[in-house]
Amino acid sequence: MIHETLTSHMDWLFRQALHLCGSTDEAEELTQETLLSALSSAAEPKDPQAWLATVLRRRHADMLRRKYRLPTVCIDCVPEPPAPAYDDADRESGAAAVRREVAFLAGRYREAVIRHYLHGEKVADVAAALGIPAGTVLSRLHAGRQ
């Protein structure tokens, strides 16, 4: 019974997923995950369309959580830090750790941190280059340090 219900609502479900996602690839994936969740359920819904809409919204929320859990950044976009004053293995591994953490920052925080701390630019110069107030640069530096 559930198979016939799902088959009759597949086109509607895909259109809803396309409306939520915006791209065909993500909508197909979301529709597939929704159908798999619905098939694995033992429930026999009274209103199948409303039930599928709820399952679709929950799968979409799960998909967004997975998508935004860790930012995707290019490690090459963060420049090498200045060479340490002396060759110490601990100092170099610490610099690599800082560089890695800076790479995981959101773009707006990363840009301010790189310009100010790694390139040595003044807050006013960073603000002028980014076209934002100096107070915003200071708050982004604070958030980046946190």
N, CA, C and O atoms as CSV, one atom per row, in Angstrom:
chain,resi,resn,atom,element,x,y,z
A,1,MET,N,N,0.823,-1.196,0.000
A,1,MET,CA,C,0.000,0.000,0.000
A,1,MET,C,C,0.868,1.261,0.000
A,1,MET,O,O,0.589,2.206,-0.739
A,2,ILE,N,N,1.915,1.280,0.821
A,2,ILE,CA,C,2.760,2.463,0.907
A,2,ILE,C,C,3.494,2.702,-0.412
A,2,ILE,O,O,3.755,3.850,-0.771
A,3,HIS,N,N,3.832,1.625,-1.141
A,3,HIS,CA,C,4.535,1.767,-2.415
A,3,HIS,C,C,3.670,2.495,-3.447
A,3,HIS,O,O,4.160,3.360,-4.174
A,4,GLU,N,N,2.391,2.144,-3.507
A,4,GLU,CA,C,1.487,2.814,-4.449
A,4,GLU,C,C,1.309,4.286,-4.070
A,4,GLU,O,O,1.231,5.152,-4.942
A,5,THR,N,N,1.246,4.557,-2.782
A,5,THR,CA,C,1.097,5.932,-2.315
A,5,THR,C,C,2.318,6.751,-2.693
A,5,THR,O,O,2.194,7.877,-3.175
A,6,LEU,N,N,3.495,6.187,-2.474
A,6,LEU,CA,C,4.731,6.901,-2.813
A,6,LEU,C,C,4.854,7.115,-4.318
A,6,LEU,O,O,5.275,8.182,-4.765
A,7,THR,N,N,4.491,6.113,-5.087
A,7,THR,CA,C,4.569,6.231,-6.544
A,7,THR,C,C,3.664,7.338,-7.053
A,7,THR,O,O,4.038,8.076,-7.964
A,8,SER,N,N,2.486,7.459,-6.479
A,8,SER,CA,C,1.540,8.475,-6.950
A,8,SER,C,C,1.958,9.889,-6.555
A,8,SER,O,O,1.490,10.854,-7.159
A,9,HIS,N,N,2.826,10.033,-5.556
A,9,HIS,CA,C,3.237,11.352,-5.082
A,9,HIS,C,C,4.677,11.714,-5.462
A,9,HIS,O,O,5.175,12.748,-5.016
A,10,MET,N,N,5.353,10.904,-6.263
A,10,MET,CA,C,6.765,11.140,-6.565
A,10,MET,C,C,6.994,12.452,-7.312
A,10,MET,O,O,7.915,13.195,-6.971
A,11,ASP,N,N,6.181,12.753,-8.319
A,11,ASP,CA,C,6.368,13.996,-9.071
A,11,ASP,C,C,6.152,15.208,-8.176
A,11,ASP,O,O,6.924,16.166,-8.220
A,12,TRP,N,N,5.110,15.163,-7.373
A,12,TRP,CA,C,4.837,16.265,-6.443
A,12,TRP,C,C,5.997,16.428,-5.462
A,12,TRP,O,O,6.422,17.544,-5.164
A,13,LEU,N,N,6.500,15.298,-4.968
A,13,LEU,CA,C,7.601,15.331,-4.008
A,13,LEU,C,C,8.852,15.948,-4.639
A,13,LEU,O,O,9.543,16.741,-4.000
A,14,PHE,N,N,9.142,15.587,-5.884
A,14,PHE,CA,C,10.312,16.155,-6.561
A,14,PHE,C,C,10.148,17.664,-6.764
A,14,PHE,O,O,11.103,18.416,-6.568
A,15,ARG,N,N,8.959,18.112,-7.150
A,15,ARG,CA,C,8.733,19.548,-7.329
A,15,ARG,C,C,8.925,20.295,-6.019
A,15,ARG,O,O,9.479,21.395,-6.011
A,16,GLN,N,N,8.473,19.714,-4.907
A,16,GLN,CA,C,8.663,20.341,-3.604
A,16,GLN,C,C,10.149,20.402,-3.245
A,16,GLN,O,O,10.630,21.410,-2.728
A,17,ALA,N,N,10.862,19.325,-3.522
A,17,ALA,CA,C,12.301,19.282,-3.240
A,17,ALA,C,C,13.041,20.299,-4.111
A,17,ALA,O,O,13.974,20.950,-3.642
A,18,LEU,N,N,12.635,20.438,-5.362
A,18,LEU,CA,C,13.258,21.410,-6.253
A,18,LEU,C,C,13.005,22.827,-5.758
A,18,LEU,O,O,13.876,23.691,-5.866
A,19,HIS,N,N,11.828,23.064,-5.223
A,19,HIS,CA,C,11.518,24.380,-4.659
A,19,HIS,C,C,12.400,24.675,-3.439
A,19,HIS,O,O,12.846,25.808,-3.262
A,20,LEU,N,N,12.651,23.674,-2.605
A,20,LEU,CA,C,13.479,23.861,-1.413
A,20,LEU,C,C,14.956,24.033,-1.758
A,20,LEU,O,O,15.634,24.888,-1.187
A,21,CYS,N,N,15.452,23.226,-2.685
A,21,CYS,CA,C,16.889,23.186,-2.963
A,21,CYS,C,C,17.333,24.180,-4.024
A,21,CYS,O,O,18.376,24.819,-3.885
A,22,GLY,N,N,16.565,24.309,-5.055
A,22,GLY,CA,C,16.949,25.215,-6.128
A,22,GLY,C,C,17.721,24.541,-7.248
A,22,GLY,O,O,17.636,24.987,-8.392
A,23,SER,N,N,18.466,23.493,-6.966
A,23,SER,CA,C,19.210,22.803,-8.027
A,23,SER,C,C,18.656,21.395,-8.206
A,23,SER,O,O,18.189,20.766,-7.257
A,24,THR,N,N,18.718,20.918,-9.441
A,24,THR,CA,C,18.155,19.613,-9.771
A,24,THR,C,C,18.895,18.490,-9.051
A,24,THR,O,O,18.269,17.548,-8.566
A,25,ASP,N,N,20.217,18.583,-8.978
A,25,ASP,CA,C,21.002,17.523,-8.336
A,25,ASP,C,C,20.630,17.373,-6.858
A,25,ASP,O,O,20.391,16.265,-6.377
A,26,GLU,N,N,20.585,18.496,-6.149
A,26,GLU,CA,C,20.228,18.431,-4.729
A,26,GLU,C,C,18.789,17.989,-4.547
A,26,GLU,O,O,18.480,17.265,-3.600
A,27,ALA,N,N,17.900,18.414,-5.441
A,27,ALA,CA,C,16.492,18.016,-5.345
A,27,ALA,C,C,16.338,16.511,-5.562
A,27,ALA,O,O,15.546,15.865,-4.876
A,28,GLU,N,N,17.084,15.953,-6.506
A,28,GLU,CA,C,17.027,14.505,-6.734
A,28,GLU,C,C,17.526,13.750,-5.515
A,28,GLU,O,O,16.926,12.756,-5.105
A,29,GLU,N,N,18.628,14.224,-4.934
A,29,GLU,CA,C,19.163,13.575,-3.739
A,29,GLU,C,C,18.178,13.661,-2.573
A,29,GLU,O,O,17.968,12.686,-1.852
A,30,LEU,N,N,17.579,14.838,-2.398
A,30,LEU,CA,C,16.614,15.028,-1.323
A,30,LEU,C,C,15.386,14.163,-1.528
A,30,LEU,O,O,14.879,13.585,-0.567
A,31,THR,N,N,14.894,14.056,-2.754
A,31,THR,CA,C,13.744,13.212,-3.053
A,31,THR,C,C,14.068,11.754,-2.751
A,31,THR,O,O,13.251,11.035,-2.175
A,32,GLN,N,N,15.244,11.330,-3.138
A,32,GLN,CA,C,15.655,9.949,-2.894
A,32,GLN,C,C,15.742,9.657,-1.392
A,32,GLN,O,O,15.262,8.621,-0.932
A,33,GLU,N,N,16.348,10.563,-0.638
A,33,GLU,CA,C,16.443,10.358,0.807
A,33,GLU,C,C,15.061,10.343,1.456
A,33,GLU,O,O,14.813,9.568,2.380
A,34,THR,N,N,14.172,11.193,0.974
A,34,THR,CA,C,12.803,11.230,1.512
A,34,THR,C,C,12.084,9.932,1.218
A,34,THR,O,O,11.417,9.378,2.092
A,35,LEU,N,N,12.211,9.441,-0.004
A,35,LEU,CA,C,11.551,8.177,-0.361
A,35,LEU,C,C,12.111,7.007,0.439
A,35,LEU,O,O,11.364,6.128,0.868
A,36,LEU,N,N,13.429,6.998,0.639
A,36,LEU,CA,C,14.024,5.921,1.434
A,36,LEU,C,C,13.544,5.973,2.888
A,36,LEU,O,O,13.264,4.941,3.496
A,37,SER,N,N,13.456,7.181,3.430
A,37,SER,CA,C,12.951,7.324,4.800
A,37,SER,C,C,11.498,6.890,4.888
A,37,SER,O,O,11.095,6.235,5.850
A,38,ALA,N,N,10.710,7.256,3.880
A,38,ALA,CA,C,9.297,6.888,3.878
A,38,ALA,C,C,9.120,5.386,3.721
A,38,ALA,O,O,8.245,4.796,4.355
A,39,LEU,N,N,9.940,4.760,2.885
A,39,LEU,CA,C,9.849,3.311,2.701
A,39,LEU,C,C,10.267,2.543,3.953
A,39,LEU,O,O,9.711,1.485,4.250
A,40,SER,N,N,11.237,3.069,4.681
A,40,SER,CA,C,11.699,2.369,5.883
A,40,SER,C,C,10.740,2.550,7.050
A,40,SER,O,O,10.841,1.847,8.056
A,41,SER,N,N,9.819,3.482,6.919
A,41,SER,CA,C,8.843,3.712,7.983
A,41,SER,C,C,7.729,2.670,7.909
A,41,SER,O,O,7.306,2.274,6.823
A,42,ALA,N,N,7.273,2.245,9.047
A,42,ALA,CA,C,6.181,1.281,9.109
A,42,ALA,C,C,4.831,1.975,9.218
A,42,ALA,O,O,3.792,1.316,9.245
A,43,ALA,N,N,4.843,3.297,9.280
A,43,ALA,CA,C,3.613,4.061,9.469
A,43,ALA,C,C,2.767,4.050,8.203
A,43,ALA,O,O,3.294,4.059,7.090
A,44,GLU,N,N,1.482,4.031,8.380
A,44,GLU,CA,C,0.512,4.135,7.302
A,44,GLU,C,C,-0.217,5.466,7.512
A,44,GLU,O,O,-1.183,5.519,8.273
A,45,PRO,N,N,0.226,6.536,6.854
A,45,PRO,CA,C,-0.309,7.868,7.142
A,45,PRO,C,C,-1.746,8.048,6.658
A,45,PRO,O,O,-2.162,7.449,5.666
A,46,LYS,N,N,-2.492,8.882,7.376
A,46,LYS,CA,C,-3.865,9.205,6.974
A,46,LYS,C,C,-3.849,10.186,5.806
A,46,LYS,O,O,-4.647,10.072,4.876
A,47,ASP,N,N,-2.937,11.145,5.864
A,47,ASP,CA,C,-2.772,12.127,4.785
A,47,ASP,C,C,-1.361,11.972,4.233
A,47,ASP,O,O,-0.434,12.604,4.739
A,48,PRO,N,N,-1.176,11.143,3.204
A,48,PRO,CA,C,0.174,10.833,2.720
A,48,PRO,C,C,0.947,12.055,2.233
A,48,PRO,O,O,2.158,12.140,2.438
A,49,GLN,N,N,0.266,12.999,1.593
A,49,GLN,CA,C,0.972,14.163,1.061
A,49,GLN,C,C,1.523,15.034,2.182
A,49,GLN,O,O,2.658,15.503,2.093
A,50,ALA,N,N,0.750,15.258,3.225
A,50,ALA,CA,C,1.227,16.047,4.362
A,50,ALA,C,C,2.357,15.313,5.082
A,50,ALA,O,O,3.335,15.922,5.515
A,51,TRP,N,N,2.203,13.999,5.200
A,51,TRP,CA,C,3.230,13.193,5.857
A,51,TRP,C,C,4.536,13.245,5.064
A,51,TRP,O,O,5.611,13.399,5.643
A,52,LEU,N,N,4.441,13.116,3.732
A,52,LEU,CA,C,5.645,13.192,2.893
A,52,LEU,C,C,6.269,14.584,2.941
A,52,LEU,O,O,7.492,14.717,2.891
A,53,ALA,N,N,5.443,15.614,3.036
A,53,ALA,CA,C,5.973,16.976,3.137
A,53,ALA,C,C,6.770,17.141,4.423
A,53,ALA,O,O,7.815,17.792,4.425
A,54,THR,N,N,6.295,16.566,5.501
A,54,THR,CA,C,7.017,16.637,6.774
A,54,THR,C,C,8.340,15.880,6.687
A,54,THR,O,O,9.375,16.378,7.130
A,55,VAL,N,N,8.304,14.684,6.117
A,55,VAL,CA,C,9.530,13.901,5.952
A,55,VAL,C,C,10.513,14.662,5.062
A,55,VAL,O,O,11.711,14.689,5.345
A,56,LEU,N,N,10.017,15.275,3.997
A,56,LEU,CA,C,10.865,16.043,3.085
A,56,LEU,C,C,11.535,17.215,3.799
A,56,LEU,O,O,12.733,17.439,3.631
A,57,ARG,N,N,10.775,17.957,4.588
A,57,ARG,CA,C,11.352,19.097,5.305
A,57,ARG,C,C,12.409,18.636,6.303
A,57,ARG,O,O,13.439,19.290,6.465
A,58,ARG,N,N,12.160,17.525,6.965
A,58,ARG,CA,C,13.143,17.026,7.939
A,58,ARG,C,C,14.413,16.537,7.255
A,58,ARG,O,O,15.513,16.790,7.747
A,59,ARG,N,N,14.280,15.840,6.129
A,59,ARG,CA,C,15.458,15.396,5.377
A,59,ARG,C,C,16.220,16.609,4.835
A,59,ARG,O,O,17.450,16.596,4.791
A,60,HIS,N,N,15.493,17.659,4.421
A,60,HIS,CA,C,16.141,18.876,3.934
A,60,HIS,C,C,16.941,19.533,5.056
A,60,HIS,O,O,18.064,19.984,4.833
A,61,ALA,N,N,16.374,19.589,6.250
A,61,ALA,CA,C,17.096,20.161,7.397
A,61,ALA,C,C,18.346,19.334,7.699
A,61,ALA,O,O,19.403,19.897,7.988
A,62,ASP,N,N,18.238,18.011,7.635
A,62,ASP,CA,C,19.407,17.146,7.846
A,62,ASP,C,C,20.476,17.408,6.787
A,62,ASP,O,O,21.668,17.452,7.091
A,63,MET,N,N,20.041,17.577,5.553
A,63,MET,CA,C,20.970,17.824,4.460
A,63,MET,C,C,21.703,19.155,4.660
A,63,MET,O,O,22.906,19.247,4.417
A,64,LEU,N,N,20.975,20.181,5.101
A,64,LEU,CA,C,21.608,21.477,5.346
A,64,LEU,C,C,22.583,21.407,6.514
A,64,LEU,O,O,23.646,22.026,6.473
A,65,ARG,N,N,22.229,20.658,7.552
A,65,ARG,CA,C,23.150,20.509,8.683
A,65,ARG,C,C,24.441,19.833,8.243
A,65,ARG,O,O,25.526,20.258,8.640
A,66,ARG,N,N,24.341,18.795,7.436
A,66,ARG,CA,C,25.541,18.130,6.922
A,66,ARG,C,C,26.353,19.074,6.042
A,66,ARG,O,O,27.582,19.103,6.114
A,67,LYS,N,N,25.657,19.841,5.216
A,67,LYS,CA,C,26.326,20.726,4.265
A,67,LYS,C,C,27.108,21.828,4.965
A,67,LYS,O,O,28.209,22.174,4.536
A,68,TYR,N,N,26.551,22.384,6.037
A,68,TYR,CA,C,27.170,23.525,6.689
A,68,TYR,C,C,27.904,23.182,7.982
A,68,TYR,O,O,28.318,24.081,8.714
A,69,ARG,N,N,28.065,21.916,8.265
A,69,ARG,CA,C,28.754,21.531,9.491
A,69,ARG,C,C,30.193,22.029,9.497
A,69,ARG,O,O,30.624,22.649,10.469
A,70,LEU,N,N,30.924,21.776,8.456
A,70,LEU,CA,C,32.301,22.254,8.341
A,70,LEU,C,C,32.437,23.079,7.072
A,70,LEU,O,O,31.999,22.646,6.006
A,71,PRO,N,N,33.023,24.235,7.167
A,71,PRO,CA,C,33.184,25.045,5.954
A,71,PRO,C,C,34.207,24.418,5.018
A,71,PRO,O,O,35.175,23.796,5.456
A,72,THR,N,N,33.979,24.589,3.751
A,72,THR,CA,C,34.911,24.107,2.750
A,72,THR,C,C,35.762,25.281,2.312
A,72,THR,O,O,35.261,26.251,1.743
A,73,VAL,N,N,37.042,25.184,2.581
A,73,VAL,CA,C,37.951,26.266,2.224
A,73,VAL,C,C,39.173,25.677,1.548
A,73,VAL,O,O,39.467,24.488,1.676
A,74,CYS,N,N,39.860,26.513,0.843
A,74,CYS,CA,C,41.101,26.138,0.181
A,74,CYS,C,C,42.258,26.497,1.110
A,74,CYS,O,O,42.415,27.660,1.480
A,75,ILE,N,N,43.045,25.536,1.479
A,75,ILE,CA,C,44.150,25.782,2.396
A,75,ILE,C,C,45.209,26.656,1.726
A,75,ILE,O,O,45.987,27.321,2.411
A,76,ASP,N,N,45.244,26.659,0.383
A,76,ASP,CA,C,46.225,27.467,-0.322
A,76,ASP,C,C,45.891,28.953,-0.308
A,76,ASP,O,O,46.750,29.776,-0.622
A,77,CYS,N,N,44.647,29.316,0.053
A,77,CYS,CA,C,44.286,30.733,0.057
A,77,CYS,C,C,44.832,31.442,1.294
A,77,CYS,O,O,44.807,32.672,1.352
A,78,VAL,N,N,45.321,30.701,2.275
A,78,VAL,CA,C,45.923,31.304,3.456
A,78,VAL,C,C,47.430,31.325,3.232
A,78,VAL,O,O,48.036,30.269,3.048
A,79,PRO,N,N,48.042,32.492,3.244
A,79,PRO,CA,C,49.480,32.564,2.971
A,79,PRO,C,C,50.300,31.945,4.096
A,79,PRO,O,O,49.841,31.795,5.228
A,80,GLU,N,N,51.509,31.599,3.745
A,80,GLU,CA,C,52.434,31.076,4.751
A,80,GLU,C,C,52.730,32.165,5.770
A,80,GLU,O,O,52.923,33.319,5.390
A,81,PRO,N,N,52.771,31.828,7.053
A,81,PRO,CA,C,53.131,32.838,8.053
A,81,PRO,C,C,54.608,33.184,7.930
A,81,PRO,O,O,55.383,32.409,7.370
A,82,PRO,N,N,55.003,34.343,8.451
A,82,PRO,CA,C,56.419,34.702,8.402
A,82,PRO,C,C,57.268,33.653,9.124
A,82,PRO,O,O,56.827,33.030,10.090
A,83,ALA,N,N,58.480,33.478,8.638
A,83,ALA,CA,C,59.376,32.484,9.224
A,83,ALA,C,C,59.669,32.840,10.681
A,83,ALA,O,O,59.829,34.017,11.005
A,84,PRO,N,N,59.742,31.847,11.559
A,84,PRO,CA,C,60.053,32.131,12.952
A,84,PRO,C,C,61.481,32.654,13.106
A,84,PRO,O,O,62.331,32.432,12.244
A,85,ALA,N,N,61.728,33.338,14.194
A,85,ALA,CA,C,63.043,33.938,14.443
A,85,ALA,C,C,64.118,32.863,14.576
A,85,ALA,O,O,65.282,33.104,14.258
A,86,TYR,N,N,63.733,31.696,15.040
A,86,TYR,CA,C,64.689,30.613,15.185
A,86,TYR,C,C,64.002,29.317,14.776
A,86,TYR,O,O,62.776,29.216,14.829
A,87,ASP,N,N,64.792,28.329,14.369
A,87,ASP,CA,C,64.233,27.061,13.926
A,87,ASP,C,C,63.934,26.191,15.123
A,87,ASP,O,O,64.828,25.591,15.721
A,88,ASP,N,N,62.702,26.135,15.449
A,88,ASP,CA,C,62.251,25.316,16.559
A,88,ASP,C,C,61.085,24.490,16.047
A,88,ASP,O,O,60.114,25.053,15.540
A,89,ALA,N,N,61.151,23.181,16.164
A,89,ALA,CA,C,60.111,22.297,15.628
A,89,ALA,C,C,58.751,22.599,16.252
A,89,ALA,O,O,57.725,22.535,15.573
A,90,ASP,N,N,58.743,22.929,17.547
A,90,ASP,CA,C,57.475,23.244,18.202
A,90,ASP,C,C,56.860,24.517,17.633
A,90,ASP,O,O,55.645,24.604,17.462
A,91,ARG,N,N,57.694,25.491,17.345
A,91,ARG,CA,C,57.216,26.774,16.806
A,91,ARG,C,C,56.592,26.556,15.425
A,91,ARG,O,O,55.541,27.119,15.117
A,92,GLU,N,N,57.246,25.733,14.594
A,92,GLU,CA,C,56.736,25.475,13.250
A,92,GLU,C,C,55.431,24.705,13.302
A,92,GLU,O,O,54.517,25.009,12.536
A,93,SER,N,N,55.312,23.716,14.182
A,93,SER,CA,C,54.063,22.960,14.265
A,93,SER,C,C,52.941,23.843,14.804
A,93,SER,O,O,51.783,23.674,14.422
A,94,GLY,N,N,53.274,24.784,15.690
A,94,GLY,CA,C,52.274,25.729,16.183
A,94,GLY,C,C,51.802,26.664,15.085
A,94,GLY,O,O,50.614,26.974,15.005
A,95,ALA,N,N,52.718,27.116,14.238
A,95,ALA,CA,C,52.362,27.989,13.117
A,95,ALA,C,C,51.475,27.246,12.128
A,95,ALA,O,O,50.530,27.818,11.585
A,96,ALA,N,N,51.775,25.985,11.894
A,96,ALA,CA,C,50.948,25.188,10.991
A,96,ALA,C,C,49.545,25.008,11.567
A,96,ALA,O,O,48.560,25.023,10.830
A,97,ALA,N,N,49.460,24.839,12.872
A,97,ALA,CA,C,48.147,24.687,13.509
A,97,ALA,C,C,47.340,25.980,13.402
A,97,ALA,O,O,46.137,25.941,13.146
A,98,VAL,N,N,47.999,27.123,13.596
A,98,VAL,CA,C,47.312,28.410,13.470
A,98,VAL,C,C,46.843,28.603,12.036
A,98,VAL,O,O,45.712,29.034,11.808
A,99,ARG,N,N,47.692,28.292,11.073
A,99,ARG,CA,C,47.344,28.431,9.660
A,99,ARG,C,C,46.147,27.557,9.309
A,99,ARG,O,O,45.262,27.983,8.567
A,100,ARG,N,N,46.114,26.348,9.834
A,100,ARG,CA,C,45.007,25.427,9.579
A,100,ARG,C,C,43.710,25.968,10.170
A,100,ARG,O,O,42.657,25.899,9.535
A,101,GLU,N,N,43.785,26.506,11.386
A,101,GLU,CA,C,42.586,27.055,12.025
A,101,GLU,C,C,42.084,28.295,11.294
A,101,GLU,O,O,40.876,28.490,11.168
A,102,VAL,N,N,42.991,29.128,10.814
A,102,VAL,CA,C,42.594,30.315,10.054
A,102,VAL,C,C,41.874,29.894,8.777
A,102,VAL,O,O,40.934,30.563,8.346
A,103,ALA,N,N,42.305,28.796,8.172
A,103,ALA,CA,C,41.677,28.310,6.950
A,103,ALA,C,C,40.230,27.896,7.180
A,103,ALA,O,O,39.427,27.945,6.247
A,104,PHE,N,N,39.877,27.493,8.390
A,104,PHE,CA,C,38.517,27.059,8.686
A,104,PHE,C,C,37.579,28.211,9.033
A,104,PHE,O,O,36.379,27.998,9.200
A,105,LEU,N,N,38.112,29.433,9.144
A,105,LEU,CA,C,37.257,30.581,9.440
A,105,LEU,C,C,36.364,30.902,8.249
A,105,LEU,O,O,36.712,30.614,7.104
A,106,ALA,N,N,35.210,31.501,8.528
A,106,ALA,CA,C,34.350,31.991,7.455
A,106,ALA,C,C,35.109,33.076,6.698
A,106,ALA,O,O,35.981,33.737,7.263
A,107,GLY,N,N,34.782,33.259,5.434
A,107,GLY,CA,C,35.523,34.150,4.551
A,107,GLY,C,C,35.705,35.562,5.067
A,107,GLY,O,O,36.799,36.116,4.965
A,108,ARG,N,N,34.650,36.161,5.623
A,108,ARG,CA,C,34.785,37.550,6.065
A,108,ARG,C,C,35.718,37.680,7.254
A,108,ARG,O,O,36.431,38.677,7.369
A,109,TYR,N,N,35.729,36.690,8.146
A,109,TYR,CA,C,36.641,36.728,9.291
A,109,TYR,C,C,38.061,36.402,8.840
A,109,TYR,O,O,39.025,37.025,9.285
A,110,ARG,N,N,38.173,35.420,7.952
A,110,ARG,CA,C,39.485,34.991,7.483
A,110,ARG,C,C,40.209,36.141,6.793
A,110,ARG,O,O,41.400,36.347,7.026
A,111,GLU,N,N,39.506,36.893,5.946
A,111,GLU,CA,C,40.131,38.001,5.226
A,111,GLU,C,C,40.694,39.039,6.182
A,111,GLU,O,O,41.817,39.508,5.999
A,112,ALA,N,N,39.917,39.405,7.209
A,112,ALA,CA,C,40.384,40.411,8.168
A,112,ALA,C,C,41.579,39.888,8.969
A,112,ALA,O,O,42.544,40.620,9.188
A,113,VAL,N,N,41.521,38.638,9.403
A,113,VAL,CA,C,42.609,38.051,10.198
A,113,VAL,C,C,43.887,37.965,9.371
A,113,VAL,O,O,44.964,38.304,9.859
A,114,ILE,N,N,43.778,37.524,8.148
A,114,ILE,CA,C,44.965,37.389,7.297
A,114,ILE,C,C,45.597,38.752,7.040
A,114,ILE,O,O,46.811,38.917,7.166
A,115,ARG,N,N,44.765,39.723,6.680
A,115,ARG,CA,C,45.311,41.048,6.369
A,115,ARG,C,C,45.970,41.683,7.596
A,115,ARG,O,O,47.055,42.254,7.491
A,116,HIS,N,N,45.320,41.587,8.755
A,116,HIS,CA,C,45.832,42.272,9.942
A,116,HIS,C,C,46.995,41.520,10.592
A,116,HIS,O,O,48.057,42.097,10.825
A,117,TYR,N,N,46.792,40.232,10.886
A,117,TYR,CA,C,47.799,39.504,11.648
A,117,TYR,C,C,48.928,38.929,10.798
A,117,TYR,O,O,50.082,38.933,11.226
A,118,LEU,N,N,48.615,38.435,9.606
A,118,LEU,CA,C,49.656,37.804,8.803
A,118,LEU,C,C,50.362,38.784,7.877
A,118,LEU,O,O,51.563,38.662,7.636
A,119,HIS,N,N,49.612,39.766,7.354
A,119,HIS,CA,C,50.251,40.754,6.476
A,119,HIS,C,C,50.668,42.009,7.229
A,119,HIS,O,O,51.398,42.839,6.689
A,120,GLY,N,N,50.213,42.158,8.469
A,120,GLY,CA,C,50.616,43.291,9.289
A,120,GLY,C,C,49.950,44.611,8.926
A,120,GLY,O,O,50.467,45.672,9.276
A,121,GLU,N,N,48.815,44.572,8.231
A,121,GLU,CA,C,48.124,45.807,7.870
A,121,GLU,C,C,47.433,46.399,9.100
A,121,GLU,O,O,47.009,45.670,9.996
A,122,LYS,N,N,47.328,47.715,9.130
A,122,LYS,CA,C,46.622,48.389,10.218
A,122,LYS,C,C,45.119,48.218,10.026
A,122,LYS,O,O,44.645,47.970,8.917
A,123,VAL,N,N,44.384,48.352,11.118
A,123,VAL,CA,C,42.938,48.189,11.083
A,123,VAL,C,C,42.307,49.148,10.079
A,123,VAL,O,O,41.413,48.757,9.329
A,124,ALA,N,N,42.763,50.397,10.057
A,124,ALA,CA,C,42.209,51.386,9.125
A,124,ALA,C,C,42.453,50.979,7.673
A,124,ALA,O,O,41.592,51.182,6.817
A,125,ASP,N,N,43.633,50.400,7.392
A,125,ASP,CA,C,43.939,49.964,6.029
A,125,ASP,C,C,43.084,48.768,5.622
A,125,ASP,O,O,42.619,48.679,4.486
A,126,VAL,N,N,42.887,47.858,6.558
A,126,VAL,CA,C,42.031,46.696,6.291
A,126,VAL,C,C,40.607,47.171,6.024
A,126,VAL,O,O,39.954,46.692,5.096
A,127,ALA,N,N,40.128,48.105,6.828
A,127,ALA,CA,C,38.776,48.636,6.655
A,127,ALA,C,C,38.618,49.289,5.288
A,127,ALA,O,O,37.611,49.084,4.608
A,128,ALA,N,N,39.611,50.073,4.887
A,128,ALA,CA,C,39.553,50.744,3.588
A,128,ALA,C,C,39.580,49.724,2.446
A,128,ALA,O,O,38.847,49.868,1.468
A,129,ALA,N,N,40.415,48.705,2.567
A,129,ALA,CA,C,40.533,47.696,1.517
A,129,ALA,C,C,39.252,46.872,1.373
A,129,ALA,O,O,38.866,46.505,0.263
A,130,LEU,N,N,38.599,46.584,2.493
A,130,LEU,CA,C,37.381,45.775,2.464
A,130,LEU,C,C,36.125,46.616,2.293
A,130,LEU,O,O,35.048,46.079,2.031
A,131,GLY,N,N,36.252,47.916,2.438
A,131,GLY,CA,C,35.101,48.802,2.283
A,131,GLY,C,C,34.101,48.702,3.423
A,131,GLY,O,O,32.893,48.803,3.213
A,132,ILE,N,N,34.615,48.501,4.636
A,132,ILE,CA,C,33.763,48.381,5.825
A,132,ILE,C,C,34.313,49.303,6.910
A,132,ILE,O,O,35.470,49.718,6.837
A,133,PRO,N,N,33.498,49.631,7.919
A,133,PRO,CA,C,33.992,50.479,9.003
A,133,PRO,C,C,35.074,49.786,9.833
A,133,PRO,O,O,35.146,48.558,9.879
A,134,ALA,N,N,35.900,50.580,10.478
A,134,ALA,CA,C,36.985,50.040,11.310
A,134,ALA,C,C,36.421,49.226,12.472
A,134,ALA,O,O,37.018,48.224,12.866
A,135,GLY,N,N,35.295,49.636,13.019
A,135,GLY,CA,C,34.672,48.876,14.108
A,135,GLY,C,C,34.265,47.478,13.668
A,135,GLY,O,O,34.347,46.529,14.448
A,136,THR,N,N,33.829,47.350,12.429
A,136,THR,CA,C,33.476,46.032,11.893
A,136,THR,C,C,34.721,45.165,11.764
A,136,THR,O,O,34.680,43.967,12.043
A,137,VAL,N,N,35.825,45.771,11.341
A,137,VAL,CA,C,37.088,45.022,11.253
A,137,VAL,C,C,37.488,44.528,12.638
A,137,VAL,O,O,37.895,43.377,12.796
A,138,LEU,N,N,37.373,45.396,13.637
A,138,LEU,CA,C,37.736,44.989,15.003
A,138,LEU,C,C,36.846,43.854,15.501
A,138,LEU,O,O,37.329,42.927,16.151
A,139,SER,N,N,35.551,43.922,15.201
A,139,SER,CA,C,34.660,42.851,15.654
A,139,SER,C,C,34.944,41.548,14.906
A,139,SER,O,O,34.830,40.467,15.483
A,140,ARG,N,N,35.314,41.644,13.623
A,140,ARG,CA,C,35.669,40.432,12.871
A,140,ARG,C,C,36.977,39.838,13.369
A,140,ARG,O,O,37.130,38.617,13.401
A,141,LEU,N,N,37.914,40.681,13.754
A,141,LEU,CA,C,39.168,40.164,14.335
A,141,LEU,C,C,38.900,39.466,15.648
A,141,LEU,O,O,39.472,38.414,15.931
A,142,HIS,N,N,38.020,40.059,16.460
A,142,HIS,CA,C,37.666,39.440,17.728
A,142,HIS,C,C,36.986,38.079,17.502
A,142,HIS,O,O,37.313,37.087,18.154
A,143,ALA,N,N,36.041,38.062,16.571
A,143,ALA,CA,C,35.346,36.798,16.272
A,143,ALA,C,C,36.323,35.772,15.695
A,143,ALA,O,O,36.226,34.586,16.014
A,144,GLY,N,N,37.245,36.203,14.867
A,144,GLY,CA,C,38.242,35.293,14.324
A,144,GLY,C,C,39.142,34.709,15.383
A,144,GLY,O,O,39.509,33.536,15.314
A,145,ARG,N,N,39.506,35.524,16.376
A,145,ARG,CA,C,40.345,35.017,17.475
A,145,ARG,C,C,39.558,34.017,18.329
A,145,ARG,O,O,40.120,33.036,18.817
A,146,GLN,N,N,38.287,34.263,18.503
A,146,GLN,CA,C,37.469,33.365,19.321
A,146,GLN,C,C,37.395,32.004,18.661
A,146,GLN,O,O,36.753,31.096,19.188
